[in-house]
Amino acid sequence: MQDGASFFQGVNLRVGFYDRLFTHAANLAGEEDFYRGFTAETDSVLEAACGTGRLFGSLSGPGRLLAGFDASLELLRQARKNHPTVPLSLQRLESFAFGRRFTRIVVGYYGLSYVLDAAGRTGHMRCLAAHLEPDGRALIHLPDAEILRRPIPDHEMAAFQGSRSIRDQATGFEGALTHRVSEATLEADGAVRAMHFHFALRNSQGAILREETAAMRYAILDEDDLARLAASAGLRILDIRKGFSEGIDSELIAILAKA
Ligand SMILES: C[S@@+](CC[C@H](N)C(=O)[O-])C[C@H]1O[C@@H](n2cnc3c(N)ncnc32)[C@H](O)[C@@H]1O
């Protein structure tokens, strides 16, 4: 079984430019306001699989403990640079351990979908339950399962490409980072969607200076899968949403509590 976390690890273009590449998606509209509301009036928040700490601004609050962990040393380094006061650790969703509980635990932006094996997801759910205060809430944000399962139409494949301009003041470098998805496949008898990315760093004339390919793999999980997982760890689904704001229905956002 592939490790879904490996896409986010190493010294490479996709990790070095993670925030530029992956965090401007239209389906995330309303996310920050939603998280501000979800964590309001709470005293402790854990972000599981926090990456670069992109969400820390909306998860932090006066007098509140905010902690984060991730499996990527390289993304954690960026998080530490951006948010030096947030305690961070290198841990996995499947087995994380803290010596305390939290009133909110956020497993944001598809984090759990990168745990490709069922035993890992069961382990994750147990860890969630063990770290939640008795009246606490956990949030799991996944991509919609039906969208991952169906064949991806050509116009959507075409939309998985783009170019971001790169300007580095320290070195004077000017160029662009381009990305596209060359192929989208189903693996593990249809349980995993793999998006095969191509990334290239180009100079201002468009010539390729560096390129790489990597597959992002998502476990396909629907509401019933989540409900079963939650029940296996003594949790239950309190609420389900399809997006953080009105008009978005491409997401599966579940709020969990102790059963
Ligand atoms: C799409 S990013 C989201 C990062 C951050 N939550 C955000 O909203 O920007 C997914 C994150 O999950 C992390 N990740 C994937 N599999 C993991 C695992 N098994 N344990 C811990 N972190 C994992 C990756 O390293 C990456 O930071």
The ligand as an ORCA input file, in Angstrom:
! r2SCAN-3c Opt
* xyz 0 1
  C      -3.890     19.106      1.678
  S      -2.749     19.248      3.001
  C      -3.653     20.225      4.177
  C      -2.754     20.946      5.165
  C      -3.498     21.901      6.093
  N      -4.437     21.193      6.951
  C      -4.244     22.953      5.286
  O      -5.460     23.037      5.431
  O      -3.590     23.684      4.539
  C      -2.766     17.644      3.709
  C      -1.793     17.493      4.854
  O      -1.946     16.199      5.400
  C      -0.667     15.757      5.822
  N      -0.732     14.297      5.948
  C      -1.053     13.402      4.981
  N      -1.049     12.163      5.504
  C      -0.725     12.279      6.810
  C      -0.577     11.348      7.875
  N      -0.749     10.043      7.676
  N      -0.261     11.820      9.109
  C      -0.077     13.152      9.309
  N      -0.196     14.081      8.333
  C      -0.524     13.646      7.100
  C       0.253     16.251      4.728
  O       1.612     16.241      5.114
  C      -0.329     17.634      4.468
  O       0.256     18.588      5.292
*
